[in-house]
């Protein structure tokens, strides 16, 4: 969308600019997606890891009141 340092771009961006960029990304697929559809490569699905399903320690809501 625009050139320059990523830090400077981040400082200049506003929400409408982000929305426009997301629309552009949605309308223009990545080259890897174009190649996969052209060569009929099936989409790879990676199931989520079982350890990611539950937190290691349950969240204690009472701790927020203290």
Steps between C-alpha positions, in 0.01 A plus 500: 500500500777743584874487534743603767613375836250266672526715813414819312215328318361375832506853643311643200235228474144561606205263526359595156843430348509161673151420371605592147810283525296203630257541208799501262641184659158336474455595133854404396601151614860417581716343232512172695118485496493566126760228435314252724175555311675482161680174579199366696701449819265409786487733799702370795306490824695487823280411797561699816731350755321325789710688754370833362140415585516564876712743697760350731332663801132588518431872514408628845237770467518582872855627454364795298311635802810521717 
